[in-house]
Amino acid sequence: MASRWRAVNDISIRNSQFAIRNASAFTMIEIAICLAIISFALIAIIGVLPLGMNTQRDNREETVVNQDATVLLEVIRSAARGADNLTNSVYAITNHWTHFNSNGSFDKSRTDGYTYITASFDGIANDLYRLTNGANIVGVLSIPEFTDDNFAPTNNIFSGGYSNHVVAYVRSISGLAAEKPPQNNQIMQESTFTYRVFCVNAPMAVDTNLFFLPLTDPRRAYADQLSGNLHELRLTFLWPQLPNGNLGVGRQTFRTTVAGQLSRTNYFNSGQWLYFYRSQSFTNAP
């Protein structure tokens, strides 16, 4: 009887010890260590997240620039007249030009401006050249780097002429469909990816010393023919255009050569001209 009672007591003791062990939990020190580990992991993830988002944004912007460069290079090189969809993207163009006298000295410098609403040349309003159609946009973007005193394309300005610096302000041609027309929400338009394009239509580079030779010299004739019928088109993209007018750090230049004559139109006789490449037309340079 005593042995049975002792066995029952042993079983009760073991059960009570097992119940106590089941009721135990984490201590405050263990909880604090776990929270520290989780916090460290979250901080690391949060720190990497902005870097990933910035990389994604940069890749998207570079992709848009590459696609838009293909469009702009093609419409300028082919002298496209029906690219009226450009009016939805090219919202302003400026031409910072400098005039030099016949002796090569500086004369004056001005800035011409073109928008959808207004346009000006040498400080005089000339709304005929507003950016209301694709032909005007392409014609202004094709302004040659150098023109003589009669605004005809030339290969140098040693004897006077104009040096032109054409910059276009463009909302992305490709990109999100929500940003494209008929979207007229001002907030959406202002948040659209925007960039500047420095457009250079330069005659093919030759030894400039040849231009000081007599016109009858065959080396001078070769240089005149080459620079008059072969041009280098360079588009330098600067992005993004920030709301405060500043530019980001994005830079990329695209270039191609265009064989043919860069000629001006006689569309308007107002001192301002439009220029177009004529890839199937060649001329005997003087």
FENSULRA-V287968 format. One record per pair of residues at least 24 apart in sequence whose ideal C-beta (glycine too) atoms are under 8 Angstrom apart, sorted by the first residue. I is the first residue (numbers start at 0). GAP is how many residues later the second one is. If there is no record, write none. Layout:
((I	GAP) (I	GAP))
This chain:
((57	192) (59	133) (60	132) (60	178) (60	179) (60	189) (61	188) (61	190) (63	108) (63	110) (63	111) (63	129) (64	130) (64	172) (64	174) (64	185) (64	187) (66	106) (66	107) (67	102) (67	104) (67	105) (67	106) (67	169) (68	166) (68	168) (68	183) (68	185) (70	102) (70	103) (71	69) (71	101) (71	125) (71	163) (72	160) (72	162) (72	181) (72	183) (74	59) (74	63) (75	62) (75	65) (75	66) (75	123) (75	125) (75	157) (75	201) (76	156) (76	179) (76	181) (76	200) (76	202) (77	199) (77	201) (78	59) (78	63) (78	197) (78	198) (78	199) (78	200) (79	54) (79	58) (80	53) (80	54) (80	57) (81	52) (81	53) (82	51) (82	54) (82	55) (83	49) (83	50) (84	49) (84	88) (85	48) (85	51) (85	52) (85	87) (86	29) (86	44) (86	45) (86	46) (86	47) (86	50) (87	83) (87	92) (87	93) (88	81) (88	82) (88	83) (88	84) (89	41) (89	47) (89	78) (89	79) (89	80) (90	24) (90	25) (90	40) (90	78) (90	79) (90	80) (91	39) (91	76) (91	77) (92	38) (92	44) (92	47) (92	48) (92	73) (92	74) (92	75) (92	76) (93	72) (93	73) (93	75) (94	45) (94	48) (94	69) (94	70) (94	71) (94	72) (95	68) (95	69) (95	71) (96	65) (96	66) (96	67) (96	68) (97	64) (97	65) (98	61) (98	62) (98	63) (99	57) (99	60) (99	61) (99	62) (99	63) (100	59) (101	57) (101	58) (102	57) (103	53) (103	54) (103	55) (103	56) (111	160) (113	26) (120	149) (120	150) (120	151) (121	149) (125	144) (125	146) (127	140) (127	142) (127	144) (128	139) (128	143) (128	145) (134	139) (135	138) (137	138) (138	126) (138	134) (138	135) (138	136) (138	137) (139	26) (139	134) (140	25) (140	27) (140	58) (141	57) (141	59) (141	120) (141	132) (141	133) (141	134) (141	135) (142	56) (142	58) (142	132) (143	57) (143	58) (143	59) (143	87) (143	118) (143	131) (144	55) (144	56) (144	57) (144	58) (145	56) (145	57) (150	113) (150	120) (150	122) (151	112) (152	50) (152	75) (152	109) (152	110) (152	111) (152	122) (153	49) (154	48) (154	51) (154	56) (154	68) (154	69) (154	72) (154	73) (154	130) (155	52) (155	55) (157	50) (157	53) (157	54) (164	33) (165	32) (165	33) (165	34) (166	29) (166	30) (166	31) (166	32) (167	28) (167	29) (167	31) (168	25) (168	27) (168	72) (169	24) (169	25) (169	26) (169	27) (189	53) (192	46) (192	47) (193	45) (193	46) (193	47) (194	42) (194	43) (194	44) (194	45) (194	46) (194	55) (195	41) (195	42) (195	43) (195	45) (195	51) (196	38) (196	39) (196	40) (196	41) (197	36) (197	37) (197	38) (197	40) (198	34) (198	35) (198	36) (199	32) (199	33) (199	34) (199	35) (199	36) (200	30) (200	31) (200	32) (200	61) (200	74) (201	29) (201	30) (201	31) (201	32) (202	24) (202	25) (202	27) (202	28) (202	29) (203	26) (203	27) (203	28) (203	53) (204	27) (214	71) (220	64) (223	61) (223	62) (224	59) (224	60) (226	58) (227	33) (227	55) (227	57) (228	30) (228	31) (228	32) (228	53) (228	54) (228	56) (229	27) (229	28) (229	29) (230	26) (230	27) (230	31) (230	46) (231	24) (231	25) (231	26) (232	24) (232	25))
